[in-house]
């Protein structure tokens, strides 16, 4: 069965400033102008403009939402935490929020708790939409400080695979084990494209999330909340590391040389696989067009191993503090609108995210799914009973562990280091990094 794995650890226990439900009674949000700092670009920005335009035209309170682009989640949240620019309006609605951000954003007062808005008898989420979104999905943006953000879209961290290339190489089915990945990565690394270009093997630009997915596909879990640490030394982690080490030693893997380069190489027909977010679909298709690679038969697949796995990424939006209760309520009404089935359908079609509101699934339409087979493959993955889905638990120090521990560990393993020695040291180092991250967070 599909399942969500949650671990709630290392949360900051600081009393949030809550809005009393009665304070929302009698507030009139009519005519409010709301600034929405967002992270969208390209075709995804086009889709968000369409959603915002529809809201601005049709909402009964004449609320107007203004989009302000920040190009990325990192830049957006960095500017949110920095001293205000007097030449720029501060946001009412804050995008680019992942579950791992929630505790810090609430503790630092950069967003407000949404609990009272969510449950308000007049302004709250309808029972139908609450059921469609589900307690588990909503809970990923909660902490001891409250509901810090509201889920907006869902994507899967999975593998893109080139069906055309695999069939040409002799594959009879989609890879279902690490050995299968090795077989076809090695076959690809010794072949060329129809235009004579050398094809690479398996791309080695694995994030900590990619590694976590590989471990889950071997039946393990990378993080253990009971010990508040990463299990780099577990049998499943060592299996994945040994696979990567052997793949590299056989000349069946390569370094793409930067973030997203593996997806670009995939679109250009230069590698059979690429770890990617399913929301990267429009960017892969754009690169296919730019490269004239002729790639048409491709899709997303779950991560193979002793079981199939797929990591769920959730992206959310929150409300920034404001002295105006009218602006805060208007911001919430826009956020609430974003997760209605109608808005989710329009948004998902354009941005290639999966709806977080399951009531939108049927509204996507067979015509849309027929001409978007890669998108359909993700939707079907979410419904499959043989794919184990999981969510990385919100925690303090995840990024620090990735940069300071995981990346050096991978580099050492690929260079041929003894895996048990490296993983033992990685677990010890990760525990210290987390302790230090929590200490720093509590001092803020």
C-alpha positions in Angstrom: 0.0 0.0 0.0 1.1 3.6 -0.6 2.0 5.2 2.7 3.2 8.5 4.1 6.0 8.1 6.6 6.1 11.0 9.0 8.7 11.7 11.7 8.1 14.7 13.9 11.4 15.6 15.5 13.5 18.5 16.8 10.7 21.1 16.6 11.0 24.5 18.3 8.7 24.8 21.3 8.0 28.5 21.2 4.4 29.8 21.8 3.1 31.3 18.6 1.0 34.4 18.4 -2.3 33.0 17.5 -5.3 34.9 16.1 -8.4 34.3 18.1 -11.2 32.9 15.9 -13.6 35.5 17.2 -11.3 38.2 15.8 -12.1 37.1 12.3 -15.8 37.6 12.8 -17.0 40.8 11.2 -13.8 41.5 9.2 -14.5 42.6 5.6 -11.7 41.7 3.1 -13.4 43.6 0.2 -11.0 45.5 -2.0 -7.8 44.4 -0.5 -4.7 44.4 -2.7 -2.4 41.4 -1.9 1.2 41.0 -2.8 2.2 37.4 -3.6 6.0 36.7 -3.6 6.4 33.6 -5.8 9.1 31.3 -7.2 7.7 30.5 -10.6 9.2 31.0 -14.0 8.7 30.1 -17.6 5.6 28.0 -18.4 4.9 27.5 -14.7 4.7 31.3 -14.3 2.3 31.5 -17.2 0.0 29.0 -15.5 0.1 30.8 -12.2 -0.7 34.1 -14.0 -3.8 32.4 -15.4 -4.9 31.1 -11.9 -4.3 34.5 -10.3 -6.1 36.3 -13.2 -9.2 34.0 -12.7 -9.2 34.7 -9.0 -8.9 38.5 -9.5 -11.8 38.4 -11.9 -14.2 36.1 -10.1 -13.7 36.4 -6.3 -16.7 38.0 -4.7 -14.7 40.3 -2.5 -12.9 42.2 -5.3 -9.5 41.1 -3.8 -6.6 41.8 -6.2 -3.5 39.7 -6.0 -0.3 41.1 -7.4 2.5 38.6 -8.5 6.1 39.5 -7.6 8.6 37.0 -8.9 11.7 35.9 -6.9 12.9 33.2 -9.3 13.6 30.6 -6.6 12.5 29.4 -3.2 15.9 30.1 -1.7 16.0 33.7 -2.9 12.5 34.3 -1.8 12.9 33.1 1.7 16.3 34.8 2.0 14.8 38.2 1.1 11.9 37.5 3.4 14.3 37.0 6.3 16.5 40.0 5.4 16.0 43.7 6.2 13.1 45.1 4.1 13.9 47.0 0.9 12.1 50.4 1.3 11.6 50.5 -2.5 9.7 47.2 -2.5 6.3 46.2 -1.0 6.6 43.4 1.5 4.6 40.3 0.8 1.2 39.3 2.1 1.4 35.8 0.7 4.7 33.9 0.8 5.4 31.1 -1.7 8.4 28.7 -2.0 7.7 27.0 1.4 8.7 23.4 1.9 7.8 21.3 5.0 11.4 21.7 6.3 11.0 25.5 6.4 7.9 25.6 8.6 9.4 25.5 12.1 12.0 28.2 11.4 9.5 30.5 9.6 7.0 30.3 12.4 9.7 30.7 15.1 11.2 33.7 13.4 7.8 35.4 12.9 8.1 35.4 9.1 4.8 33.6 8.7 1.7 33.4 10.9 -0.1 30.3 12.0 -3.1 29.5 9.8 -5.0 27.3 12.2 -7.8 29.8 13.0 -8.3 30.5 9.3 -8.5 26.8 8.3 -11.2 26.0 10.8 -13.3 29.2 10.8 -17.0 28.5 10.2 -17.3 31.3 7.6 -13.8 31.6 6.1 -12.4 28.1 6.6 -11.8 25.2 4.2 -14.9 23.3 3.1 -15.4 19.8 4.4 -15.1 18.5 0.8 -11.8 20.2 0.2 -10.5 19.3 3.7 -11.2 15.6 2.9 -9.7 15.9 -0.6 -6.5 17.4 0.7 -6.2 15.0 3.7 -4.9 15.3 7.2 -1.5 13.8 6.3 -0.7 16.3 3.5 -1.9 19.3 5.6 0.1 18.0 8.6 3.4 18.2 6.7 3.2 22.0 7.0 2.5 21.9 10.8 4.7 22.0 13.7 4.4 22.6 17.5 3.9 26.2 16.5 0.9 25.6 14.4 -0.1 25.3 10.7 2.7 27.3 9.2 1.7 27.0 5.5 -0.9 25.5 3.3 -0.2 22.8 0.7 -0.3 24.0 -2.8 1.1 21.3 -5.1 2.6 17.8 -5.1 5.4 16.3 -7.1 7.3 13.1 -7.0 11.1 12.7 -6.9 11.4 9.8 -9.3 13.4 8.6 -12.4 12.8 9.9 -15.9 13.5 7.1 -18.4 14.1 7.0 -22.1 11.8 4.2 -23.3 13.1 4.6 -26.9 16.7 4.2 -25.9 16.0 1.2 -23.6 14.1 -0.7 -26.3 16.9 0.0 -28.8 19.4 -1.4 -26.3 17.3 -4.5 -25.9 15.3 -4.0 -22.7 12.0 -5.9 -22.6 10.6 -4.1 -19.6 11.1 -1.1 -17.3 13.9 -1.6 -14.8 12.7 -3.0 -11.5 16.0 -3.6 -9.6 19.4 -1.9 -9.1 20.9 -4.6 -11.2 18.5 -3.7 -14.0 19.7 -0.1 -13.8 23.3 -1.2 -13.9 22.6 -3.4 -17.0 21.1 -0.6 -19.0 23.3 2.2 -17.8 26.3 0.1 -18.9 24.7 -0.7 -22.2 24.0 2.9 -22.8 27.6 4.0 -21.8 28.9 1.8 -24.7 26.6 3.2 -27.4 26.0 6.3 -29.4 23.0 8.3 -30.5 21.7 8.1 -34.1 23.7 11.2 -34.8 26.9 9.6 -33.5 27.1 11.3 -30.1 28.4 9.3 -27.2 25.7 8.3 -24.7 26.6 8.5 -21.0 25.7 6.0 -18.3 23.9 6.7 -15.0 24.2 10.4 -13.8 25.8 10.7 -10.4 24.4 14.1 -9.4 22.4 12.6 -6.6 20.9 14.9 -3.9 20.3 13.7 -0.4 16.6 13.3 -1.4 17.6 11.0 -4.4 19.7 8.9 -2.0 16.9 8.7 0.4 14.6 7.4 -2.4 17.1 4.7 -3.3 17.4 3.6 0.3 13.6 3.5 0.6 13.4 1.3 -2.6 15.7 -1.2 -0.8 13.2 -1.4 2.1 14.9 1.0 4.4 14.5 4.5 5.8 17.3 7.0 5.9 16.1 9.0 8.9 15.2 7.5 12.3 13.3 9.8 14.5 13.9 7.7 17.6 17.6 8.5 17.5 17.2 11.8 15.6 19.8 10.9 13.0 20.4 9.7 9.5 21.1 6.0 9.1 24.0 6.2 6.7 25.4 3.0 8.2 22.2 0.8 7.7 22.4 -2.3 5.5 20.1 -0.5 2.9 22.3 2.6 2.8 25.4 0.5 2.4 23.7 -1.5 -0.4 23.0 1.7 -2.3 26.5 3.0 -1.8 28.0 -0.2 -2.9 25.9 -0.1 -6.1 27.0 3.5 -6.8 30.6 2.6 -6.2 30.5 -0.5 -8.5 28.6 1.4 -11.2 31.2 4.1 -11.2 34.1 1.6 -11.2 32.6 -0.1 -14.2 32.6 3.1 -16.2 28.8 3.0 -16.3 28.2 6.3 -14.6 29.2 9.9 -15.1 29.2 13.3 -13.4 26.8 15.7 -15.2 28.7 18.7 -13.7 26.0 20.7 -12.1 22.4 20.9 -10.9 19.8 19.9 -13.5 22.4 19.0 -16.1 21.3 15.4 -15.8 17.8 16.4 -16.8 19.2 18.4 -19.7 21.4 15.5 -20.9 18.3 13.2 -20.6 16.3 15.6 -22.8 19.1 15.7 -25.3 19.1 11.9 -25.5 22.5 11.5 -23.9 21.6 9.4 -20.9 18.8 6.9 -20.4 17.9 8.0 -16.8 17.7 11.1 -14.7 16.6 11.7 -11.2 14.1 14.5 -11.3 11.0 16.1 -9.8 8.0 15.2 -11.8 7.3 18.9 -11.8 10.3 19.3 -14.1 8.2 17.9 -17.0 7.8 21.2 -18.8 11.5 22.0 -18.6 12.4 18.5 -19.9 10.0 19.0 -22.8 11.4 22.4 -23.5 14.9 21.0 -23.6 13.7 18.2 -26.0 12.4 20.9 -28.3 15.6 23.0 -28.1 17.9 20.0 -28.7 15.9 18.5 -31.6 16.7 15.1 -30.1 13.5 13.6 -31.3 12.7 12.1 -27.9 9.0 11.3 -27.7 8.7 8.0 -25.9 9.7 8.8 -22.3 8.0 8.8 -18.9 8.6 8.8 -15.2 9.1 5.6 -13.2 9.3 4.9 -9.5 12.8 4.2 -8.0 13.5 0.5 -8.3 14.9 -1.9 -5.8 13.5 -4.6 -3.5 10.3 -2.5 -3.8 9.3 0.5 -5.8 9.6 3.9 -4.1 8.8 7.5 -4.8 9.5 10.5 -2.6 6.7 13.0 -2.3 7.6 16.7 -2.4 5.0 19.2 -1.2 5.2 22.9 -1.9 3.2 25.3 0.2 2.2 29.0 0.7 1.9 31.0 3.8 0.8 34.4 5.1 3.3 37.0 6.2 2.6 39.1 9.3 0.6 42.2 8.7 -1.0 44.9 10.9 -4.1 44.6 8.8 -6.5 41.9 9.7 -8.3 42.6 6.4 -5.1 41.9 4.4 -4.4 38.7 6.4 -8.0 37.4 5.7 -7.8 38.4 2.0 -4.5 36.5 1.8 -6.1 33.4 3.3 -9.0 33.6 0.9 -6.6 33.6 -2.0 -4.6 30.6 -0.5 -7.8 28.8 0.1 -8.9 29.3 -3.5 -5.6 27.8 -4.7 -6.6 24.4 -3.4 -10.1 24.3 -4.7 -10.6 21.6 -7.3 -11.1 24.1 -10.1 -8.0 26.1 -9.3 -6.0 23.0 -8.7 -7.0 21.6 -12.1 -6.0 24.8 -14.0 -2.8 25.1 -11.9 -1.8 21.4 -12.3 -2.3 21.4 -16.0 0.0 24.4 -16.5 2.6 23.7 -13.8 2.8 19.9 -14.1 2.4 19.5 -10.4 -0.1 16.9 -9.2 -3.1 18.3 -7.3 -2.9 18.1 -3.5 -6.7 18.1 -3.6 -7.8 14.7 -4.8 -11.1 16.1 -5.9 -9.3 17.7 -8.8 -8.1 14.3 -10.3 -11.3 13.7 -12.3 -11.4 17.3 -13.5 -8.0 16.9 -15.3 -9.8 15.2 -18.2 -8.8 12.3 -20.4 -8.0 14.6 -23.3 -5.3 16.3 -21.2 -3.9 13.0 -19.9 -3.8 11.4 -23.4 -1.6 14.1 -24.8 0.6 14.2 -21.6 1.6 10.6 -21.1 4.5 11.6 -18.8 2.1 13.5 -16.5 -0.2 10.5 -16.6 2.6 8.2 -15.5 3.0 10.2 -12.3 -0.8 10.3 -11.5 -0.9 6.5 -12.0 2.2 6.1 -9.8 0.3 7.8 -6.9 -2.5 5.3 -7.3 -0.4 2.1 -7.6 -0.4 -0.2 -4.6 3.1 -1.5 -5.3 4.8 1.9 -5.0 5.8 3.0 -1.5 5.6 6.7 -1.2 7.2 8.7 1.6 7.8 12.3 2.7 11.0 13.5 4.2 10.1 14.6 7.7 10.4 18.3 8.5 13.5 18.8 10.6 16.2 21.3 11.5 19.6 20.7 9.9 18.6 18.7 6.8 20.4 21.1 4.4 23.4 21.2 6.7 23.7 17.4 6.7 23.4 17.3 3.0 26.2 19.9 2.5 28.6 18.9 5.3 28.1 15.1 5.6 26.3 13.5 2.7 28.2 15.1 -0.2 31.7 14.4 1.2 30.5 10.8 1.9 29.4 10.3 -1.7 32.6 11.8 -3.0 34.7 9.4 -0.8 32.6 6.3 -1.8 32.9 7.1 -5.5 36.7 7.4 -5.1 36.8 3.9 -3.8 36.8 4.4 0.0 35.8 1.6 2.4 32.1 2.0 2.8 31.6 0.8 6.4 34.3 3.2 7.5 32.9 6.1 5.6 29.3 5.5 6.8 30.2 5.1 10.4 31.9 8.5 10.4 29.0 10.0 8.4 26.5 8.9 11.0 28.6 10.4 13.8 29.1 13.6 11.9 25.4 14.0 11.0 24.4 13.7 14.7 26.8 16.5 15.6 25.6 18.7 12.7 21.9 18.2 13.8 22.7 19.1 17.4 24.5 22.3 16.3 21.7 23.2 14.0 19.1 22.8 16.7 21.3 24.8 19.1 21.6 27.7 16.7 17.8 27.6 15.9 17.0 27.8 19.6 19.1 30.9 19.9 17.2 32.8 17.2 
